[in-house]
């Protein structure tokens, strides 16, 4: 494999957490982003940094360019990431509206996608792709976890192993 796989990265429900119990400490720090308070997961930056050597990470979020205005610094990523644009197609509570932009960007490269709302249209798209494709679904109150990162890294390692054979 000559190119690293792409990791399409959602924000809400992956990095910016919601729906968590309010009778316990929050799972992250509250940040004001464009006047909206977001709970940025405590370990999100650390977990994403574990993926940077294996993946070309791309924002796949309704935040679009706003993600780069705030998140690389908050997460300690050290640089901005490429951003998909969706031309106003964002629909809260679903993700299939991202498919056209993700498919176009991914082309024939292996691609993983981490999001808190993977629906049947997303699963059908992944199954139809000829290139290796991995969907990773988070829980919006927990976000990205060690288990998700381990799954992504194992998948990337399998791609490298199959390319050697």
DSSP file (Angstrom, degrees, kcal/mol; ACC not computed):
  #  RESIDUE AA STRUCTURE BP1 BP2  ACC     N-H-->O    O-->H-N    N-H-->O    O-->H-N    TCO  KAPPA ALPHA  PHI   PSI    X-CA   Y-CA   Z-CA
    1    1 A X              0   0    0      0, 0.0     4,-0.1     0, 0.0   162,-0.0   0.000 360.0 360.0 360.0 121.4    0.0    0.0    0.0
    2    2 A X        +     0   0    0      2,-0.1     2,-0.4     1,-0.1   161,-0.0   0.810 360.0  53.7 -89.4 -32.0    1.6    3.2   -1.1
    3    3 A X  S    S-     0   0    0      1,-0.0   107,-0.2     3,-0.0     2,-0.1  -0.827  85.0-119.2-106.0 143.7   -0.9    5.7    0.4
    4    4 A X        -     0   0    0     -2,-0.4    51,-0.1     1,-0.1    -2,-0.1  -0.429  40.5 -99.5 -70.0 152.2   -2.0    5.8    4.0
    5    5 A X  E     -a   55   0A   0     49,-0.6    51,-2.5    -2,-0.1     2,-0.3  -0.340  36.0-115.9 -68.6 157.3   -5.8    5.2    4.5
    6    6 A X  E     -ab  56 111A   0    104,-2.4   106,-2.9    49,-0.2     2,-0.5  -0.730  18.9-155.0 -90.5 142.3   -8.0    8.2    5.0
    7    7 A X  E     -ab  57 112A   0     49,-2.3    51,-2.7    -2,-0.3     2,-0.5  -0.962   7.1-153.2-116.7 111.5   -9.8    8.6    8.3
    8    8 A X  E     -ab  58 113A   0    104,-3.2   106,-2.6    -2,-0.5     2,-0.6  -0.757  18.0-158.0 -83.9 124.4  -13.0   10.7    8.0
    9    9 A X  E     -ab  59 114A   0     49,-3.1    51,-3.2    -2,-0.5   106,-0.1  -0.915  10.0-161.0-118.2 116.1  -13.5   12.3   11.4
   10   10 A X        -     0   0    0    104,-2.0    51,-0.2    -2,-0.6     3,-0.1  -0.443   4.3-157.6 -80.8 164.6  -16.8   13.6   12.7
   11   11 A X    >>> +     0   0    0     49,-0.1     4,-3.2     1,-0.1     3,-2.2   0.789  68.2  71.2-108.8 -61.8  -16.9   16.1   15.6
   12   12 A X  B 345S+e   16   0B   0      1,-0.3   104,-0.5     2,-0.2     5,-0.2  -0.425 117.2   8.4 -66.6 122.7  -20.3   16.1   17.3
   13   13 A X  T 345S+     0   0    0      3,-3.8   130,-0.4    -2,-0.3    -1,-0.3   0.356 131.8  56.9  88.5  -5.8  -20.6   12.8   19.2
   14   14 A X  T <45S-     0   0    0     -3,-2.2   130,-2.4     2,-0.3    -2,-0.2   0.669 131.4  -2.6-117.3 -49.9  -16.9   11.9   18.6
   15   15 A X  T  <5S+     0   0    0     -4,-3.2    26,-3.0     1,-0.3     2,-0.7   0.745 131.9  55.4-110.0 -48.0  -15.0   14.8   20.0
   16   16 A X  E   <S-eF  12  40B   0     -5,-1.9    -3,-3.8    24,-0.2    -2,-0.3  -0.833  85.3-152.7 -91.6 112.2  -17.7   17.2   21.1
   17   17 A X  E     + F   0  39B   0     22,-3.4    22,-0.7    -2,-0.7     2,-0.3  -0.571  21.7 165.4 -95.6 148.8  -19.8   15.1   23.5
   18   18 A X        +     0   0    0    122,-2.1   125,-0.1    -2,-0.2     3,-0.1  -0.978  51.3  46.5-153.1 161.9  -23.5   15.4   24.4
   19   19 A X  S    S+     0   0    0     -2,-0.3   122,-0.2     1,-0.3     2,-0.1   0.544  72.5 142.8  82.5   7.1  -26.3   13.4   26.0
   20   20 A X        -     0   0    0    120,-0.2    -1,-0.3     1,-0.1     6,-0.1  -0.434  63.3 -84.8 -79.0 156.4  -24.1   12.4   29.0
   21   21 A X    >   -     0   0    0      1,-0.1     3,-0.6    -2,-0.1    -1,-0.1  -0.340  30.8-153.2 -61.4 137.0  -25.6   12.2   32.5
   22   22 A X  T 3  S+     0   0    0      1,-0.2    -1,-0.1    -3,-0.1     4,-0.1   0.504  86.1  73.0 -90.9  -3.7  -25.7   15.6   34.2
   23   23 A X  T 3  S+     0   0    0      2,-0.1     2,-0.3     0, 0.0    -1,-0.2   0.355  97.4  54.2 -91.4   7.0  -25.6   14.1   37.7
   24   24 A X  S <  S-     0   0    0     -3,-0.6     3,-0.1     1,-0.1    -4,-0.0  -0.849 105.7 -74.7-128.6 166.4  -21.9   13.1   37.3
   25   25 A X        -     0   0    0     -2,-0.3    -2,-0.1     1,-0.1    -4,-0.1  -0.336  61.1-100.8 -58.8 144.6  -18.8   15.1   36.3
   26   26 A X        -     0   0    0      1,-0.1    -1,-0.1     2,-0.1    -4,-0.1  -0.291  23.3-121.3 -66.7 154.8  -18.8   15.9   32.6
   27   27 A X  S    S+     0   0    0    114,-0.2    15,-2.4    -3,-0.1    16,-0.3   0.274  87.4   3.1 -81.4  13.8  -16.6   13.7   30.3
   28   28 A X  E    S-G   41   0B   0     13,-0.3     2,-0.4    14,-0.1    13,-0.2  -0.957  89.5 -66.9-171.8-172.6  -14.6   16.7   29.1
   29   29 A X  E     -G   40   0B   0     11,-1.7    11,-2.6    -2,-0.3     2,-0.4  -0.779  45.1-120.7 -98.6 140.2  -14.0   20.4   29.3
   30   30 A X  E     -G   39   0B   0     -2,-0.4     2,-0.4     9,-0.2     9,-0.2  -0.656  33.0-176.7 -82.0 132.5  -16.6   22.9   28.2
   31   31 A X  E     -G   38   0B   0      7,-3.0     7,-3.0    -2,-0.4     2,-0.7  -0.982  25.7-130.3-129.7 139.0  -15.4   25.3   25.5
   32   32 A X  E     -G   37   0B   0     -2,-0.4     2,-0.5     5,-0.2     5,-0.2  -0.820  28.8-179.4 -89.8 118.6  -17.2   28.2   23.8
   33   33 A X  E >  S-G   36   0B   0      3,-3.2     3,-1.5    -2,-0.7    -2,-0.0  -0.952  73.3 -22.5-124.2 110.8  -17.0   27.8   20.1
   34   34 A X  T 3  S-     0   0    0     -2,-0.5    -1,-0.1     1,-0.3     3,-0.1   0.869 127.6 -52.7  54.4  38.7  -18.6   30.5   18.1
   35   35 A X  T 3  S+     0   0    0      1,-0.2     2,-0.5     0, 0.0    -1,-0.3   0.487 118.2 110.4  79.8   3.2  -20.8   31.3   21.1
   36   36 A X  E <   - G   0  33B   0     -3,-1.5    -3,-3.2     2,-0.0     2,-0.4  -0.941  67.5-129.0-112.6 131.6  -22.0   27.6   21.5
   37   37 A X  E     - G   0  32B   0     -2,-0.5     2,-0.4    -5,-0.2    -5,-0.2  -0.666  29.3-177.2 -83.7 128.0  -20.7   25.6   24.5
   38   38 A X  E     - G   0  31B   0     -7,-3.0    -7,-3.0    -2,-0.4     2,-0.9  -0.950  26.6-134.2-123.3 143.5  -19.3   22.2   23.6
   39   39 A X  E     -FG  17  30B   0    -22,-0.7   -22,-3.4    -2,-0.4     2,-0.6  -0.863  23.9-156.7 -96.4 103.9  -18.0   19.5   25.9
   40   40 A X  E     -FG  16  29B   0    -11,-2.6   -11,-1.7    -2,-0.9   -24,-0.2  -0.732  28.3-107.1 -86.4 119.9  -14.7   18.5   24.3
   41   41 A X  E >   - G   0  28B   0    -26,-3.0     3,-1.0    -2,-0.6     4,-0.5  -0.114  21.5-127.3 -50.5 135.9  -13.8   14.9   25.4
   42   42 A X  T 3  S+     0   0    0    -15,-2.4     4,-0.2     1,-0.3     3,-0.2   0.824 105.9  30.0 -54.8 -37.6  -11.0   14.8   27.9
   43   43 A X  T 3> S+     0   0    0    -16,-0.3     4,-2.7   101,-0.2     5,-0.3   0.360  87.2 105.4-107.9   5.0   -8.9   12.2   25.9
   44   44 A X  H <> S+     0   0    0     -3,-1.0     4,-2.6     1,-0.2     5,-0.2   0.907  83.0  46.7 -55.4 -47.3  -10.0   13.1   22.4
   45   45 A X  H  > S+     0   0    0     -4,-0.5     4,-2.4     1,-0.2    -1,-0.2   0.935 113.0  48.5 -62.0 -47.4   -6.7   14.8   21.5
   46   46 A X  H  > S+     0   0    0     -4,-0.2     4,-1.1     1,-0.2    -1,-0.2   0.913 113.6  47.6 -58.0 -44.8   -4.6   12.1   22.9
   47   47 A X  H  < S+     0   0    0     -4,-2.7     4,-0.5     1,-0.2     3,-0.3   0.904 112.0  48.6 -66.8 -41.6   -6.6    9.4   21.1
   48   48 A X  H >X S+     0   0    0     -4,-2.6     3,-1.5    -5,-0.3     4,-0.7   0.883 105.1  58.6 -66.4 -37.2   -6.5   11.2   17.8
   49   49 A X  H >< S+     0   0    0     -4,-2.4     3,-0.6     1,-0.3     4,-0.4   0.816  97.7  61.8 -62.6 -28.5   -2.7   11.8   18.0
   50   50 A X  T 3< S+     0   0    0     -4,-1.1    -1,-0.3    -3,-0.3     3,-0.2   0.738 106.5  47.1 -65.5 -21.2   -2.3    8.0   18.2
   51   51 A X  T X> S+     0   0    0     -3,-1.5     4,-1.8    -4,-0.5     3,-1.2   0.593  86.7  86.6 -95.5 -13.3   -3.9    7.8   14.7
   52   52 A X  T << S+     0   0    0     -4,-0.7    -1,-0.2    -3,-0.6    -2,-0.1   0.753  86.2  53.4 -67.1 -24.8   -1.9   10.5   13.0
   53   53 A X  T 34 S+     0   0    0     -4,-0.4    -1,-0.3    -3,-0.2    -2,-0.1   0.693 117.9  36.0 -79.9 -17.5    1.0    8.3   12.0
   54   54 A X  T <4 S+     0   0    0     -3,-1.2   -49,-0.6    -4,-0.1     2,-0.3   0.635 115.8  45.5-108.8 -19.0   -1.3    5.7   10.3
   55   55 A X  E  <  -a    5   0A   0     -4,-1.8     2,-0.8   -51,-0.1   -49,-0.2  -0.916  66.3-130.5-130.6 150.3   -4.0    7.8    8.7
   56   56 A X  E     -a    6   0A   0    -51,-2.5   -49,-2.3    -2,-0.3     2,-0.3  -0.914  42.2-148.1 -90.5 107.6   -4.5   10.9    6.7
   57   57 A X  E     -a    7   0A   0     -2,-0.8    25,-0.7   -51,-0.2     2,-0.4  -0.645  18.7-175.9 -89.4 135.3   -7.2   12.5    8.9
   58   58 A X  E     -ac   8  82A   0    -51,-2.7   -49,-3.1    -2,-0.3     2,-0.3  -0.994  29.7-116.2-131.3 131.4   -9.9   14.6    7.2
   59   59 A X  E     +ac   9  83A   0     23,-2.8    25,-2.1    -2,-0.4     2,-0.2  -0.540  30.4 178.1 -66.4 127.0  -12.7   16.5    9.0
   60   60 A X        +     0   0    0    -51,-3.2     2,-0.3    -2,-0.3   -49,-0.1  -0.665  39.1 117.9-127.3  73.2  -16.1   15.1    7.9
   61   61 A X  S >  S-     0   0    0     23,-0.3     3,-1.8    -2,-0.2     6,-0.1  -0.963  76.9-117.9-142.6 149.9  -18.4   17.3   10.0
   62   62 A X  T 3  S+     0   0    0     -2,-0.3     3,-0.1     1,-0.3     4,-0.1   0.642 110.5  74.4 -62.4 -13.6  -21.1   19.8    9.6
   63   63 A X  T >  S+     0   0    0      1,-0.2     3,-2.1     2,-0.1    -1,-0.3   0.788  75.5 171.7 -66.1 -26.6  -18.7   22.2   11.3
   64   64 A X  T X   +     0   0    0     -3,-1.8     3,-1.7     1,-0.3     4,-0.4  -0.259  68.3   0.3  47.3-126.9  -16.7   22.2    8.0
   65   65 A X  T >> S+     0   0    0      1,-0.3     4,-1.0     2,-0.2     3,-0.6   0.696 122.6  74.3 -65.9 -18.0  -14.0   24.9    8.2
   66   66 A X  H <> S+     0   0    0     -3,-2.1     4,-1.2     1,-0.2     5,-0.4   0.824  84.8  67.6 -62.2 -29.2  -14.9   25.9   11.8
   67   67 A X  H X>>S+     0   0    0     -3,-1.7     4,-2.3     1,-0.2     5,-0.6   0.918 101.8  45.4 -56.9 -43.6  -13.3   22.6   12.9
   68   68 A X  H <45S+     0   0    0     -3,-0.6    -1,-0.2    -4,-0.4     5,-0.2   0.756 104.8  62.6 -73.2 -23.5   -9.9   24.0   11.9
   69   69 A X  H 3<5S+     0   0    0     -4,-1.0    -1,-0.2    -3,-0.2    -2,-0.2   0.811 126.2   6.5 -69.4 -27.8  -10.5   27.3   13.5
   70   70 A X  H <X5S+     0   0    0     -4,-1.2     4,-1.7    -3,-0.5     3,-0.2   0.753 117.5  60.9-122.4 -42.3  -10.8   25.8   17.0
   71   71 A X  H  X5S+     0   0    0     -4,-2.3     4,-2.9    -5,-0.4     6,-0.3   0.847  90.6  60.4 -77.7 -38.5  -10.0   22.1   17.3
   72   72 A X  H  >XS+     0   0    0     -5,-0.6     5,-2.4     1,-0.2     6,-0.7   0.919 113.5  41.9 -55.1 -40.7   -6.4   21.5   16.2
   73   73 A X  H >45S+     0   0    0     -5,-0.2     3,-0.7    -3,-0.2    -1,-0.2   0.944 116.0  47.7 -68.5 -47.9   -5.3   23.8   19.1
   74   74 A X  H 3<5S+     0   0    0     -4,-1.7    -2,-0.2     1,-0.2    -1,-0.2   0.836 118.7  41.3 -62.3 -32.5   -7.7   22.4   21.6
   75   75 A X  H 3<5S-     0   0    0     -4,-2.9    -1,-0.2    -5,-0.1    -2,-0.2   0.494 107.7-121.3 -95.2  -5.2   -6.8   18.8   20.7
   76   76 A X  T <<5 +     0   0    0     -4,-0.7    -3,-0.2    -3,-0.7    -4,-0.1   0.845  63.4 143.3  68.7  33.6   -3.0   19.4   20.4
   77   77 A X      < -     0   0    0     -5,-2.4    -4,-0.1    -6,-0.3    -5,-0.1   0.743  50.4-142.2 -79.4 -22.4   -2.9   18.2   16.8
   78   78 A X  S    S+     0   0    0     -6,-0.7     2,-0.3    -5,-0.0    -5,-0.1   0.299  70.1  39.5  83.6 -12.0   -0.3   20.8   15.8
   79   79 A X  S    S-     0   0    0     -7,-0.1     2,-0.1     0, 0.0    -2,-0.1  -0.989  85.6 -94.2-161.4 160.9   -1.8   21.5   12.4
   80   80 A X        -     0   0    0     -2,-0.3     2,-0.3    -8,-0.0   -12,-0.0  -0.378  37.2-137.0 -74.8 159.8   -5.0   21.9   10.5
   81   81 A X        -     0   0    0     -2,-0.1   -23,-0.2     1,-0.1   -13,-0.1  -0.819  28.4 -90.2-114.1 155.1   -6.7   19.0    8.7
   82   82 A X  E     -c   58   0A   0    -25,-0.7   -23,-2.8    -2,-0.3     2,-0.4  -0.319  46.6-143.3 -58.0 151.6   -8.3   18.9    5.3
   83   83 A X  E     -c   59   0A   0    -25,-0.2     2,-0.3   -23,-0.1   -23,-0.1  -0.975   5.1-142.6-127.5 130.7  -12.0   19.7    5.4
   84   84 A X        -     0   0    0    -25,-2.1     2,-0.4    -2,-0.4   -23,-0.3  -0.683  17.5-148.1 -83.2 145.8  -15.0   18.3    3.5
   85   85 A X        -     0   0    0     -2,-0.3   -23,-0.1   -21,-0.1   -22,-0.0  -0.910  11.7-168.8-114.4 147.6  -17.7   20.7    2.5
   86   86 A X    >   -     0   0    0     -2,-0.4     3,-1.6   -25,-0.1    -1,-0.1   0.302  32.6-126.6-121.5   6.4  -21.3   19.7    2.3
   87   87 A X  T 3  S-     0   0    0      1,-0.3    -2,-0.0     2,-0.1     0, 0.0   0.865  75.8 -50.8  50.6  44.9  -23.0   22.7    0.6
   88   88 A X  T 3  S+     0   0    0      1,-0.1    -1,-0.3   -26,-0.1   -26,-0.0   0.636 106.1 123.8  74.3  14.4  -25.6   23.1    3.2
   89   89 A X    <   +     0   0    0     -3,-1.6    -2,-0.1     8,-0.1    -1,-0.1   0.513  31.7 132.9 -85.4  -3.1  -26.7   19.4    3.2
   90   90 A X        -     0   0    0    -28,-0.1     2,-0.4   -29,-0.1     5,-0.1  -0.201  31.3-177.0 -56.5 132.9  -26.1   18.9    7.0
   91   91 A X    >   -     0   0    0      3,-0.2     3,-1.2     0, 0.0     6,-0.2  -0.960  24.3-129.4-133.0 112.7  -28.9   17.1    8.8
   92   92 A X  T 3  S+     0   0    0     -2,-0.4     3,-0.1     1,-0.2     0, 0.0  -0.336  91.4  29.7 -62.6 139.8  -28.6   16.6   12.5
   93   93 A X  T 3  S+     0   0    0      1,-0.3     2,-0.3     2,-0.0    -1,-0.2   0.593 114.3  62.8  88.3  12.0  -29.2   13.1   13.7
   94   94 A X    <   -     0   0    0     -3,-1.2    -1,-0.3     1,-0.1    -3,-0.2  -0.949  53.6-162.2-153.5 171.4  -28.0   11.4   10.5
   95   95 A X    >   +     0   0    0     -2,-0.3     3,-2.4    -3,-0.1     4,-0.3   0.452  65.9  96.8-136.1  -8.3  -24.8   11.0    8.4
   96   96 A X  G >  S+     0   0    0      1,-0.3     3,-1.4     2,-0.2     4,-0.4   0.749  75.0  71.2 -62.1 -21.3  -25.9    9.8    5.0
   97   97 A X  G 3  S+     0   0    0      1,-0.3     4,-0.3    -6,-0.2    -1,-0.3   0.637  93.1  58.8 -66.6 -13.0  -25.8   13.5    3.8
   98   98 A X  G <> S+     0   0    0     -3,-2.4     4,-2.5     1,-0.1    -1,-0.3   0.619  81.4  89.5 -86.5 -14.8  -22.0   13.2    4.1
   99   99 A X  H <> S+     0   0    0     -3,-1.4     4,-3.2    -4,-0.3     5,-0.3   0.866  81.4  52.0 -58.0 -45.3  -21.7   10.3    1.7
  100  100 A X  H  > S+     0   0    0     -4,-0.4     4,-2.2     1,-0.2    -1,-0.2   0.936 115.0  41.8 -59.7 -47.3  -21.2   12.2   -1.6
  101  101 A X  H  > S+     0   0    0     -4,-0.3     4,-2.3     2,-0.2    -1,-0.2   0.898 117.0  48.2 -67.9 -39.9  -18.4   14.3   -0.3
  102  102 A X  H  X S+     0   0    0     -4,-2.5     4,-2.9     2,-0.2     5,-0.2   0.939 112.7  48.2 -65.0 -46.5  -16.7   11.4    1.5
  103  103 A X  H  X S+     0   0    0     -4,-3.2     4,-2.1    -5,-0.2    -2,-0.2   0.905 112.6  48.3 -61.5 -42.9  -17.0    9.1   -1.6
  104  104 A X  H  < S+     0   0    0     -4,-2.2    -1,-0.2    -5,-0.3    -2,-0.2   0.921 115.2  44.2 -64.5 -44.0  -15.6   11.8   -3.9
  105  105 A X  H  < S+     0   0    0     -4,-2.3    -2,-0.2     1,-0.2    -1,-0.2   0.908 114.2  49.6 -67.7 -41.8  -12.6   12.6   -1.5
  106  106 A X  H >< S+     0   0    0     -4,-2.9     3,-2.5    -5,-0.2    -1,-0.2   0.859  76.9 166.3 -68.3 -36.1  -11.9    8.9   -0.8
  107  107 A X  T 3< S-     0   0    0     -4,-2.1    24,-0.2     1,-0.3    -1,-0.2  -0.359  75.0 -25.3  55.4-127.1  -11.8    7.9   -4.5
  108  108 A X  T 3  S+     0   0    0     22,-0.1    -1,-0.3    -2,-0.1     2,-0.2   0.198 110.1 114.2-103.6  16.4  -10.2    4.4   -4.6
  109  109 A X  S <  S-     0   0    0     -3,-2.5    22,-0.1    22,-0.1  -104,-0.1  -0.554  78.6 -97.0 -83.5 150.1   -8.2    4.8   -1.4
  110  110 A X        -     0   0    0     -2,-0.2  -104,-2.4  -107,-0.2     2,-0.4  -0.406  51.2-169.5 -58.9 141.2   -8.9    2.7    1.7
  111  111 A X  E     -bd   6 133A   0     21,-2.3    23,-2.0  -106,-0.2     2,-0.3  -0.998  21.6-167.9-144.5 137.6  -11.1    4.8    4.1
  112  112 A X  E     -bd   7 134A   0   -106,-2.9  -104,-3.2    -2,-0.4     2,-0.4  -0.891  11.2-161.8-115.1 153.1  -12.3    4.6    7.7
  113  113 A X  E     -bd   8 135A   0     21,-2.2    23,-3.0    -2,-0.3     2,-0.5  -0.981   4.1-165.3-140.3 123.2  -15.0    6.8    9.0
  114  114 A X  E     +bd   9 136A   0   -106,-2.6  -104,-2.0    -2,-0.4     2,-0.3  -0.950  28.5 141.9-112.9 125.5  -15.7    7.5   12.7
  115  115 A X  E     - d   0 137A   0     21,-2.2    23,-1.9    -2,-0.5     3,-0.3  -0.971  54.2-126.3-156.2 157.4  -19.1    9.1   13.4
  116  116 A X  S    S+     0   0    0   -104,-0.5    24,-0.3    -2,-0.3     2,-0.2   0.448 102.2  47.8 -92.0   0.3  -21.8    8.9   16.1
  117  117 A X        +     0   0    0     22,-0.1     2,-0.7   -23,-0.1    -1,-0.2  -0.637  61.1 166.4-143.6  84.0  -24.6    8.2   13.6
  118  118 A X        -     0   0    0     -3,-0.3     2,-0.1    -2,-0.2    19,-0.0  -0.876  20.4-172.3 -95.1 116.8  -23.8    5.6   11.0
  119  119 A X     >  -     0   0    0     -2,-0.7     4,-2.2     1,-0.0     3,-0.4  -0.440  40.5 -89.3-105.4-178.7  -27.1    4.7    9.3
  120  120 A X  H  > S+     0   0    0      1,-0.2     4,-2.6     2,-0.2     5,-0.2   0.839 124.9  56.2 -61.4 -35.1  -28.1    2.0    6.8
  121  121 A X  H  > S+     0   0    0      2,-0.2     4,-2.1     1,-0.2    -1,-0.2   0.895 108.3  48.7 -63.6 -38.0  -27.2    4.2    3.8
  122  122 A X  H  > S+     0   0    0     -3,-0.4     4,-2.4     2,-0.2    -2,-0.2   0.923 111.6  48.6 -65.7 -44.4  -23.7    4.6    5.2
  123  123 A X  H  X S+     0   0    0     -4,-2.2     4,-2.3     2,-0.2    -2,-0.2   0.895 111.2  50.4 -63.6 -40.0  -23.4    0.8    5.7
  124  124 A X  H  X S+     0   0    0     -4,-2.6     4,-1.7     2,-0.2    -1,-0.2   0.910 109.9  50.7 -63.6 -42.3  -24.6    0.1    2.2
  125  125 A X  H  X S+     0   0    0     -4,-2.1     4,-1.3     1,-0.2    -2,-0.2   0.938 111.0  48.5 -59.1 -47.8  -22.1    2.6    0.8
  126  126 A X  H  < S+     0   0    0     -4,-2.4     3,-0.4     1,-0.2    -2,-0.2   0.895 110.5  51.0 -61.9 -40.6  -19.3    1.0    2.7
  127  127 A X  H  < S+     0   0    0     -4,-2.3    -1,-0.2     1,-0.2    -2,-0.2   0.821 109.9  50.4 -67.3 -31.1  -20.3   -2.5    1.5
  128  128 A X  H  < S+     0   0    0     -4,-1.7    -1,-0.2    -3,-0.2    -2,-0.2   0.710  86.5 104.7 -80.0 -21.2  -20.4   -1.4   -2.1
  129  129 A X     <  -     0   0    0     -4,-1.3     4,-0.1    -3,-0.4   -21,-0.1  -0.334  59.9-152.9 -65.0 139.7  -16.9    0.2   -2.1
  130  130 A X  S    S+     0   0    0      2,-0.1    -1,-0.1    -2,-0.0     2,-0.1   0.824  78.4  75.3 -78.3 -33.1  -14.2   -1.7   -3.8
  131  131 A X  S    S-     0   0    0    -24,-0.2   -22,-0.1   -22,-0.1   -20,-0.1  -0.481 105.4 -85.4 -76.7 149.9  -11.5   -0.2   -1.6
  132  132 A X        -     0   0    0    -24,-0.2   -21,-2.3    -2,-0.1     2,-0.4  -0.296  54.9-174.1 -54.7 136.2  -11.2   -1.4    2.0
  133  133 A X  E     -d  111   0A   0    -23,-0.2     2,-0.4    -4,-0.1   -21,-0.2  -0.999  14.3-170.9-141.9 134.5  -13.6    0.5    4.2
  134  134 A X  E     -d  112   0A   0    -23,-2.0   -21,-2.2    -2,-0.4     2,-0.5  -0.994   6.3-160.5-128.0 129.3  -14.2    0.6    7.9
  135  135 A X  E     -d  113   0A   0     -2,-0.4     2,-0.5   -23,-0.2   -21,-0.2  -0.931   7.4-170.9-106.5 131.8  -17.1    2.3    9.7
  136  136 A X  E     -d  114   0A   0    -23,-3.0   -21,-2.2    -2,-0.5     2,-0.5  -0.981   6.0-159.9-125.1 119.1  -16.6    3.0   13.4
  137  137 A X  E     -d  115   0A   0     -2,-0.5   -21,-0.2   -23,-0.2     2,-0.2  -0.865   6.8-164.8-105.8 129.2  -19.7    4.2   15.4
  138  138 A X        -     0   0    0    -23,-1.9     2,-0.5    -2,-0.5   -20,-0.1  -0.533  25.1-113.1 -99.6 169.5  -19.3    6.1   18.6
  139  139 A X    >>  -     0   0    0      4,-0.4     4,-3.5    -2,-0.2     3,-2.0  -0.925  25.8-133.0-100.9 130.3  -21.8    6.9   21.4
  140  140 A X  T 34 S+     0   0    0     -2,-0.5  -122,-2.1     1,-0.3  -127,-0.3   0.735 104.4  52.0 -60.7 -25.2  -22.4   10.6   21.5
  141  141 A X  T 34 S+     0   0    0   -124,-0.2    -1,-0.3  -122,-0.2  -114,-0.2   0.601 123.0  29.0 -86.1 -10.1  -22.1   10.8   25.3
  142  142 A X  T <4 S-     0   0    0     -3,-2.0    -2,-0.2  -129,-0.2    -1,-0.1   0.731  87.0-174.4-115.3 -43.0  -18.7    8.9   25.2
  143  143 A X     <  +     0   0    0     -4,-3.5    -4,-0.4  -130,-0.4  -128,-0.2  -0.326  51.7   3.1  76.2-160.6  -17.1    9.8   21.9
  144  144 A X  S    S-     0   0    0   -130,-2.4     2,-0.3    -6,-0.1  -101,-0.2  -0.305  74.5-175.2 -62.2 140.1  -13.9    8.3   20.6
  145  145 A X     >  -     0   0    0      1,-0.1     4,-2.2   -98,-0.1     5,-0.2  -0.792  42.7 -98.9-132.0 171.4  -12.4    5.7   22.9
  146  146 A X  H  > S+     0   0    0     -2,-0.3     4,-3.0     1,-0.2     5,-0.2   0.894 122.9  56.1 -56.9 -40.6   -9.3    3.5   23.3
  147  147 A X  H  > S+     0   0    0      1,-0.2     4,-2.3     2,-0.2    -1,-0.2   0.896 106.9  48.5 -61.9 -41.0  -11.3    0.6   21.7
  148  148 A X  H  > S+     0   0    0      2,-0.2     4,-2.5     1,-0.2    -1,-0.2   0.931 113.0  47.3 -63.5 -45.5  -12.1    2.7   18.7
  149  149 A X  H  X S+     0   0    0     -4,-2.2     4,-2.7     1,-0.2     5,-0.2   0.921 111.7  50.5 -63.5 -44.0   -8.5    3.7   18.2
  150  150 A X  H  X S+     0   0    0     -4,-3.0     4,-2.6     1,-0.2    -1,-0.2   0.917 110.6  49.9 -60.2 -42.9   -7.3    0.1   18.7
  151  151 A X  H  X S+     0   0    0     -4,-2.3     4,-2.2    -5,-0.2    -2,-0.2   0.922 112.2  47.6 -61.5 -44.3   -9.8   -1.1   16.1
  152  152 A X  H  X S+     0   0    0     -4,-2.5     4,-2.4     1,-0.2    -2,-0.2   0.915 112.8  48.2 -63.3 -43.4   -8.7    1.6   13.6
  153  153 A X  H  X S+     0   0    0     -4,-2.7     4,-2.3     2,-0.2    -2,-0.2   0.898 111.0  50.2 -66.8 -40.2   -5.0    0.8   14.2
  154  154 A X  H  X S+     0   0    0     -4,-2.6     4,-2.3    -5,-0.2    -1,-0.2   0.927 111.4  49.6 -61.4 -43.8   -5.5   -3.0   13.8
  155  155 A X  H  X S+     0   0    0     -4,-2.2     4,-1.8     1,-0.2    -2,-0.2   0.923 111.2  48.3 -61.5 -45.4   -7.4   -2.3   10.5
  156  156 A X  H  X S+     0   0    0     -4,-2.4     4,-1.8     1,-0.2    -1,-0.2   0.886 110.9  51.5 -62.8 -39.0   -4.6    0.0    9.2
  157  157 A X  H  X S+     0   0    0     -4,-2.3     4,-2.6     1,-0.2    -1,-0.2   0.883 106.7  53.6 -65.9 -38.7   -2.0   -2.7   10.1
  158  158 A X  H  X S+     0   0    0     -4,-2.3     4,-2.6     2,-0.2    -1,-0.2   0.874 106.3  53.5 -62.7 -37.2   -4.0   -5.4    8.2
  159  159 A X  H  X S+     0   0    0     -4,-1.8     4,-1.6     2,-0.2    -1,-0.2   0.920 110.1  46.5 -62.8 -42.9   -4.0   -3.1    5.2
  160  160 A X  H  X S+     0   0    0     -4,-1.8     4,-1.3     1,-0.2    -2,-0.2   0.919 113.0  50.5 -64.8 -43.7   -0.2   -2.8    5.4
  161  161 A X  H  X S+     0   0    0     -4,-2.6     4,-0.9     1,-0.2     3,-0.3   0.896 110.8  47.6 -62.2 -41.7    0.1   -6.6    5.9
  162  162 A X  H  < S+     0   0    0     -4,-2.6    -1,-0.2     1,-0.2    -2,-0.2   0.794 107.5  56.8 -71.9 -26.7   -2.1   -7.4    2.9
  163  163 A X  H  < S+     0   0    0     -4,-1.6    -1,-0.2     1,-0.2    -2,-0.2   0.793 104.0  54.2 -72.7 -27.1   -0.2   -5.0    0.7
  164  164 A X  H  <        0   0    0     -4,-1.3    -1,-0.2    -3,-0.3    -2,-0.2   0.777 360.0 360.0 -75.5 -26.6    3.1   -6.9    1.5
  165  165 A X     <        0   0    0     -4,-0.9    -1,-0.2    -3,-0.1    -2,-0.2   0.461 360.0 360.0 -81.5 360.0    1.7  -10.2    0.4
